[in-house]
Amino acid sequence: MKLTDTQRRDLIDPLLATGWAMVDGRDAIYKTYIFRNFIDAFGFMTQTAIWAEKLDHHPEWSNVYKTVNVTLITHTVDGLSVLDAKLGAKMDALAKE
């Protein structure tokens, strides 16, 4: 189910405060993570992949050397859902480890 206005305020606004941004022309959020090196970036992606499987929710992402670009959207609702908020918060926590 797509987020309500109240859910957006409660779940997405905190992510926007940590560097996520709305994607132009889509009801989706985007963030770029920059790590020390390729190993750290790949480790982050591996940890995120495990959580994405647990949530059955997978990011749109790409990796070039130490940079990981991520877009979160729930394709089945063509917009943001609780799953995007959960995965975004988890990715932020993993990036800090």
DSSP file with accessible surface (Angstrom, degrees, kcal/mol):
  #  RESIDUE AA STRUCTURE BP1 BP2  ACC     N-H-->O    O-->H-N    N-H-->O    O-->H-N    TCO  KAPPA ALPHA  PHI   PSI    X-CA   Y-CA   Z-CA
    1    1 A M              0   0  180      0, 0.0    81,-0.5     0, 0.0    76,-0.1   0.000 360.0 360.0 360.0 135.8    0.0    0.0    0.0
    2    2 A K        -     0   0   96     79,-0.1    79,-0.2     1,-0.1     2,-0.1  -0.336 360.0 -95.3 -63.9 147.8    1.3    3.5   -0.9
    3    3 A L        -     0   0   10     77,-2.3    -1,-0.1     1,-0.1     2,-0.1  -0.373  34.0-131.3 -65.8 142.5    2.2    5.7    2.0
    4    4 A T     >  -     0   0   70     -3,-0.1     4,-2.6     1,-0.1     5,-0.2  -0.363  32.2 -99.9 -80.3 170.5   -0.4    8.2    3.4
    5    5 A D  H  > S+     0   0  129      1,-0.2     4,-2.1     2,-0.2     5,-0.2   0.910 125.9  49.8 -59.3 -41.3    0.6   11.8    3.9
    6    6 A T  H  > S+     0   0   72      1,-0.2     4,-2.5     2,-0.2    -1,-0.2   0.929 110.6  49.0 -64.8 -43.8    0.9   11.1    7.7
    7    7 A Q  H  >>S+     0   0   62      1,-0.2     4,-3.3     2,-0.2     5,-0.6   0.890 108.7  54.1 -63.3 -39.4    3.1    8.0    7.0
    8    8 A R  I  X>S+     0   0   55     -4,-2.6     5,-2.1     2,-0.2     4,-1.6   0.929 110.6  46.2 -58.4 -45.5    5.3   10.1    4.6
    9    9 A R  I  <5S+     0   0  134     -4,-2.1    -2,-0.2     3,-0.2    -1,-0.2   0.925 120.1  39.4 -63.4 -43.0    5.8   12.7    7.3
   10   10 A D  I  <5S+     0   0  100     -4,-2.5    -2,-0.2    -5,-0.2    -1,-0.2   0.836 131.0  22.9 -78.0 -33.4    6.6   10.0   10.0
   11   11 A L  I  <5S+     0   0   62     -4,-3.3     4,-0.5    -5,-0.2    -3,-0.2   0.796 127.5  35.7-106.9 -36.6    8.7    7.6    7.8
   12   12 A I  I >X<S+     0   0    4     -4,-1.6     4,-2.4    -5,-0.6     3,-0.5   0.872 105.8  63.8 -91.4 -39.2   10.1    9.4    4.9
   13   13 A D  H 3><S+     0   0   79     -5,-2.1     4,-1.8     1,-0.2     5,-0.1   0.899 101.3  53.0 -54.7 -41.7   10.9   12.8    6.3
   14   14 A P  H 34 S+     0   0   70      0, 0.0     4,-0.5     0, 0.0    -1,-0.2   0.887 109.7  49.4 -62.1 -33.6   13.5   11.3    8.8
   15   15 A L  H X4>S+     0   0   11     -3,-0.5     5,-1.9    -4,-0.5     3,-1.4   0.907 106.5  54.7 -69.5 -39.3   15.2    9.7    5.8
   16   16 A L  H ><5S+     0   0   58     -4,-2.4     3,-1.3     1,-0.3    -1,-0.2   0.859 103.1  57.9 -61.3 -31.8   15.3   12.9    3.9
   17   17 A A  T 3<5S+     0   0   89     -4,-1.8    -1,-0.3     1,-0.3    -2,-0.2   0.671 103.5  53.8 -71.7 -15.6   17.0   14.5    6.9
   18   18 A T  T < 5S-     0   0   65     -3,-1.4    -1,-0.3    -4,-0.5    -2,-0.2   0.239 133.8 -79.7-103.9  12.2   19.8   11.8    6.6
   19   19 A G  T < 5S+     0   0   51     -3,-1.3    13,-0.3     1,-0.4    -3,-0.2   0.374  87.2 130.5 111.0  -7.2   20.6   12.6    2.9
   20   20 A W      < -     0   0    7     -5,-1.9    -1,-0.4    11,-0.1     2,-0.3  -0.485  37.6-164.6 -70.9 154.7   17.9   10.7    1.0
   21   21 A A  E     -A   30   0A  48      9,-2.2     9,-2.7    -2,-0.1     2,-0.2  -0.974  24.5-102.1-139.6 153.6   16.2   12.8   -1.6
   22   22 A M  E     -A   29   0A  79     -2,-0.3     2,-0.4     7,-0.2     7,-0.2  -0.497  39.1-120.0 -71.8 143.5   13.0   12.6   -3.7
   23   23 A V    >   -     0   0   33      5,-2.6     3,-1.7     3,-0.3     5,-0.4  -0.749  29.7-111.8 -86.3 129.0   13.5   11.4   -7.3
   24   24 A D  T 3  S+     0   0  161     -2,-0.4     3,-0.1     1,-0.2    -1,-0.1  -0.409  98.8   6.6 -60.4 129.4   12.3   13.9   -9.9
   25   25 A G  T 3  S+     0   0   88      1,-0.1     2,-0.3    -2,-0.1    -1,-0.2   0.495 119.3  78.6  79.8   2.1    9.2   12.6  -11.7
   26   26 A R  S <  S-     0   0   97     -3,-1.7     2,-1.6     2,-0.2    -3,-0.3  -0.988  81.5-122.3-139.0 151.1    8.8    9.4   -9.5
   27   27 A D  S    S+     0   0   35     -2,-0.3     2,-0.3    51,-0.2    -3,-0.1  -0.621  80.5 104.2 -88.6  73.7    7.4    8.7   -6.1
   28   28 A A        -     0   0    0     -2,-1.6    -5,-2.6    -5,-0.4     2,-0.3  -0.950  64.0-126.6-149.2 162.4   10.8    7.3   -5.0
   29   29 A I  E     -AB  22  72A   0     43,-2.0    43,-2.8    -2,-0.3     2,-0.3  -0.881  20.2-162.6-119.1 155.7   13.8    8.2   -2.9
   30   30 A Y  E     +AB  21  71A  88     -9,-2.7    -9,-2.2    -2,-0.3     2,-0.3  -0.973  10.1 173.0-138.9 143.0   17.5    8.3   -3.8
   31   31 A K  E     - B   0  70A  27     39,-2.3    39,-2.8    -2,-0.3     2,-0.5  -0.986  20.5-145.1-151.0 147.3   20.8    8.3   -2.0
   32   32 A T  E     - B   0  69A  57     -2,-0.3     2,-0.4   -13,-0.3    37,-0.2  -0.963  15.1-163.4-110.9 126.4   24.4    8.0   -2.8
   33   33 A Y  E     - B   0  68A  14     35,-3.0    35,-2.8    -2,-0.5     2,-0.5  -0.923   1.4-163.3-106.9 135.0   26.7    6.3   -0.3
   34   34 A I  E     - B   0  67A 115     -2,-0.4    33,-0.2    33,-0.2     2,-0.2  -0.981  10.7-173.4-122.1 124.4   30.5    6.8   -0.6
   35   35 A F        -     0   0   30     31,-2.9    31,-0.1    -2,-0.5     3,-0.1  -0.494  39.1-101.1-109.1 176.4   32.7    4.3    1.2
   36   36 A R  S    S-     0   0  195     -2,-0.2     2,-0.3     1,-0.1    30,-0.1   0.830  95.3 -19.3 -67.5 -33.6   36.5    4.2    1.8
   37   37 A N  S  > S-     0   0   54     29,-0.1     4,-2.0    28,-0.1     5,-0.2  -0.940  76.8 -81.0-162.0 179.8   37.0    1.6   -0.9
   38   38 A F  H  > S+     0   0   86     -2,-0.3     4,-3.2     1,-0.2     5,-0.3   0.881 121.3  56.8 -63.5 -40.0   35.4   -1.0   -3.1
   39   39 A I  H  > S+     0   0  123      1,-0.2     4,-2.6     2,-0.2    -1,-0.2   0.924 108.8  46.1 -60.2 -44.8   35.5   -3.7   -0.4
   40   40 A D  H  > S+     0   0   44      2,-0.2     4,-2.2     1,-0.2    -1,-0.2   0.914 114.2  48.6 -64.9 -40.2   33.5   -1.5    2.0
   41   41 A A  H  X S+     0   0    0     -4,-2.0     4,-2.2     2,-0.2    -2,-0.2   0.938 113.8  45.8 -64.7 -44.3   31.0   -0.6   -0.7
   42   42 A F  H  X S+     0   0  108     -4,-3.2     4,-2.5     1,-0.2    -2,-0.2   0.890 110.7  53.5 -68.2 -37.2   30.6   -4.3   -1.8
   43   43 A G  H  X S+     0   0   30     -4,-2.6     4,-2.6    -5,-0.3    -1,-0.2   0.916 108.4  50.4 -61.5 -42.9   30.3   -5.4    1.9
   44   44 A F  H  X S+     0   0    4     -4,-2.2     4,-2.7     1,-0.2    -2,-0.2   0.924 110.9  48.8 -59.9 -44.3   27.5   -2.8    2.4
   45   45 A M  H  X S+     0   0   27     -4,-2.2     4,-2.6     2,-0.2    -2,-0.2   0.902 110.6  50.8 -65.1 -38.5   25.7   -4.1   -0.7
   46   46 A T  H  X S+     0   0   64     -4,-2.5     4,-1.7     2,-0.2    -2,-0.2   0.939 112.2  45.8 -65.0 -46.1   26.1   -7.7    0.5
   47   47 A Q  H  X S+     0   0   76     -4,-2.6     4,-1.8     1,-0.2    -2,-0.2   0.915 113.6  50.0 -62.9 -42.0   24.6   -6.9    3.9
   48   48 A T  H  X S+     0   0    0     -4,-2.7     4,-3.0     1,-0.2    -2,-0.2   0.900 105.4  57.1 -63.2 -39.6   21.8   -4.9    2.3
   49   49 A A  H  X S+     0   0   40     -4,-2.6     4,-2.2     1,-0.2    -1,-0.2   0.890 104.4  52.5 -60.2 -38.2   21.1   -7.8    0.0
   50   50 A I  H  X S+     0   0   93     -4,-1.7     4,-2.0     2,-0.2    -1,-0.2   0.938 113.1  43.6 -63.3 -45.0   20.5  -10.1    3.0
   51   51 A W  H  X S+     0   0   86     -4,-1.8     4,-2.4     2,-0.2    -2,-0.2   0.884 109.8  56.2 -68.5 -36.8   18.0   -7.6    4.5
   52   52 A A  H  X>S+     0   0    1     -4,-3.0     5,-2.4     1,-0.2     4,-0.9   0.911 108.2  48.5 -61.9 -39.6   16.4   -7.0    1.1
   53   53 A E  H  <5S+     0   0  128     -4,-2.2     3,-0.4     2,-0.2    -1,-0.2   0.908 109.9  51.5 -65.5 -43.2   15.7  -10.7    0.9
   54   54 A K  H  <5S+     0   0  138     -4,-2.0    -2,-0.2     1,-0.2    -1,-0.2   0.889 117.5  38.9 -60.1 -39.6   14.3  -10.8    4.4
   55   55 A L  H  <5S-     0   0   43     -4,-2.4    -1,-0.2     2,-0.2    -2,-0.2   0.564 104.1-131.5 -83.9 -10.7   12.0   -7.9    3.6
   56   56 A D  T  <5S+     0   0  124     -4,-0.9     2,-0.3    -3,-0.4    -3,-0.2   0.933  72.6 117.3  52.6  47.3   11.2   -9.3    0.1
   57   57 A H      < -     0   0   15     -5,-2.4    -2,-0.2    -6,-0.2    -1,-0.2  -0.942  48.5-162.5-146.7 120.0   12.0   -5.8   -1.1
   58   58 A H        -     0   0   83     -2,-0.3    15,-0.3    15,-0.1     2,-0.1  -0.881  10.8-132.4-118.2 135.8   14.8   -5.0   -3.5
   59   59 A P        -     0   0   19      0, 0.0     2,-0.6     0, 0.0    13,-0.2  -0.351  16.2-123.5 -77.9 159.0   16.5   -1.7   -4.3
   60   60 A E  E     +C   71   0A  62     11,-2.6    11,-3.2    -2,-0.1     2,-0.3  -0.919  56.4 152.2 -91.3 122.0   17.4   -0.3   -7.7
   61   61 A W  E     -C   70   0A  84     -2,-0.6     2,-0.3     9,-0.2     9,-0.2  -0.982  34.0-163.9-152.6 163.5   21.1    0.3   -7.3
   62   62 A S  E     -C   69   0A  60      7,-2.0     7,-2.4    -2,-0.3     2,-0.4  -0.977  10.2-150.9-146.1 157.7   24.5    0.5   -8.9
   63   63 A N  E     +C   68   0A  47     -2,-0.3     2,-0.4     5,-0.2     5,-0.2  -0.998  12.7 177.0-135.1 129.1   28.1    0.4   -7.8
   64   64 A V  E >   -C   67   0A 104      3,-2.2     3,-2.6    -2,-0.4     2,-0.2  -0.961  68.0 -59.6-130.5 113.7   31.2    2.1   -9.2
   65   65 A Y  T 3  S-     0   0  141     -2,-0.4   -23,-0.1     1,-0.3   -28,-0.1  -0.271 124.7  -7.9  51.0-105.7   34.3    1.5   -7.1
   66   66 A K  T 3  S+     0   0   79     -2,-0.2   -31,-2.9   -30,-0.1     2,-0.4   0.340 117.6  91.3-103.2  10.3   33.5    3.0   -3.7
   67   67 A T  E <   -BC  34  64A  37     -3,-2.6    -3,-2.2   -33,-0.2     2,-0.5  -0.892  50.5-170.9-112.2 132.7   30.2    4.6   -4.6
   68   68 A V  E     -BC  33  63A   0    -35,-2.8   -35,-3.0    -2,-0.4     2,-0.5  -0.986   6.2-162.0-122.4 119.9   26.8    3.0   -4.3
   69   69 A N  E     -BC  32  62A  40     -7,-2.4    -7,-2.0    -2,-0.5     2,-0.4  -0.900  14.0-171.3-101.5 130.5   23.7    4.8   -5.8
   70   70 A V  E     -BC  31  61A   0    -39,-2.8   -39,-2.3    -2,-0.5     2,-0.4  -0.973  16.2-174.1-129.0 135.5   20.4    3.6   -4.5
   71   71 A T  E     -BC  30  60A  20    -11,-3.2   -11,-2.6    -2,-0.4     2,-0.5  -0.997  12.4-159.8-122.6 132.4   16.8    4.3   -5.5
   72   72 A L  E     +B   29   0A   1    -43,-2.8   -43,-2.0    -2,-0.4     2,-0.3  -0.959  26.7 139.8-114.8 130.5   13.9    2.9   -3.4
   73   73 A I        -     0   0    4     -2,-0.5     2,-0.8   -15,-0.3     7,-0.2  -0.952  49.1-123.7-158.5 149.0   10.4    2.4   -4.7
   74   74 A T  B >>> -D   79   0B   7      5,-2.6     5,-1.7    -2,-0.3     3,-1.2  -0.894  22.7-164.9 -99.3 105.2    7.7   -0.2   -4.3
   75   75 A H  G >45S+     0   0  115     -2,-0.8     3,-0.6     1,-0.3    -1,-0.2   0.832  82.4  63.5 -63.2 -32.3    7.0   -1.2   -7.9
   76   76 A T  G 345S+     0   0  134      1,-0.3    -1,-0.3    -3,-0.1    -2,-0.0   0.743 116.9  29.5 -67.5 -21.1    3.8   -3.0   -7.0
   77   77 A V  G <45S-     0   0   39     -3,-1.2    -1,-0.3     2,-0.3    -2,-0.2   0.344 105.1-126.5-113.5   1.0    2.2    0.2   -5.8
   78   78 A D  T <<5S+     0   0  119     -4,-0.7     2,-0.3    -3,-0.6   -51,-0.2   0.916  82.0  42.3  53.1  47.6    4.2    2.5   -8.2
   79   79 A G  B   <S-D   74   0B   0     -5,-1.7    -5,-2.6   -53,-0.1    -2,-0.3  -0.985 101.2 -35.4 173.8-167.9    5.4    4.6   -5.2
   80   80 A L        +     0   0    0     -2,-0.3   -77,-2.3    -7,-0.2     2,-0.3  -0.542  52.3 172.2 -81.5 140.5    6.7    4.7   -1.7
   81   81 A S    >>  -     0   0    6    -79,-0.2     4,-1.4    -2,-0.2     3,-0.8  -0.802  52.1 -88.1-133.2 178.2    5.6    2.1    0.9
   82   82 A V  H 3> S+     0   0   52    -81,-0.5     4,-2.6    -2,-0.3     5,-0.2   0.847 123.4  64.2 -57.7 -33.9    6.5    1.1    4.4
   83   83 A L  H 3> S+     0   0   53      1,-0.2     4,-2.7     2,-0.2    -1,-0.3   0.881  99.5  51.6 -60.2 -37.9    9.0   -1.3    2.9
   84   84 A D  H <> S+     0   0    0     -3,-0.8     4,-2.7     2,-0.2    -1,-0.2   0.918 110.3  48.4 -65.6 -41.5   11.0    1.6    1.4
   85   85 A A  H  X S+     0   0    7     -4,-1.4     4,-2.3     2,-0.2     5,-0.2   0.923 113.4  47.6 -64.1 -43.4   11.2    3.4    4.7
   86   86 A K  H  X S+     0   0  114     -4,-2.6     4,-2.2     2,-0.2    -2,-0.2   0.935 115.5  43.5 -63.2 -47.8   12.3    0.2    6.5
   87   87 A L  H  X S+     0   0    0     -4,-2.7     4,-2.8     2,-0.2     5,-0.2   0.911 113.0  52.4 -68.6 -39.0   15.0   -0.7    3.9
   88   88 A G  H  X S+     0   0    0     -4,-2.7     4,-2.2    -5,-0.2    -2,-0.2   0.934 111.4  46.3 -60.5 -44.8   16.2    2.9    3.7
   89   89 A A  H  X S+     0   0   53     -4,-2.3     4,-2.1    -5,-0.2    -1,-0.2   0.905 113.1  50.2 -65.0 -39.7   16.6    3.1    7.5
   90   90 A K  H  X S+     0   0   59     -4,-2.2     4,-2.7    -5,-0.2    -2,-0.2   0.916 108.9  51.6 -65.8 -39.8   18.4   -0.2    7.5
   91   91 A M  H  X S+     0   0    0     -4,-2.8     4,-2.4     1,-0.2    -2,-0.2   0.912 108.3  51.4 -63.9 -40.7   20.7    0.9    4.8
   92   92 A D  H  X S+     0   0   13     -4,-2.2     4,-1.1     2,-0.2    -1,-0.2   0.919 111.3  48.0 -61.4 -41.9   21.6    4.0    6.7
   93   93 A A  H >X S+     0   0   46     -4,-2.1     4,-0.7     1,-0.2     3,-0.5   0.925 112.2  49.0 -65.1 -43.3   22.4    1.8    9.8
   94   94 A L  H >< S+     0   0    8     -4,-2.7     3,-0.8     1,-0.2    -1,-0.2   0.875 106.0  57.0 -64.2 -36.2   24.5   -0.6    7.8
   95   95 A A  H 3< S+     0   0   30     -4,-2.4    -1,-0.2     1,-0.2    -2,-0.2   0.785 104.1  53.9 -67.0 -24.4   26.4    2.2    6.2
   96   96 A K  H <<        0   0  181     -4,-1.1    -1,-0.2    -3,-0.5    -2,-0.2   0.665 360.0 360.0 -82.4 -18.0   27.5    3.5    9.7
   97   97 A E    <<        0   0  157     -3,-0.8    -3,-0.0    -4,-0.7    -4,-0.0  -0.272 360.0 360.0 -69.9 360.0   28.9    0.1   10.8
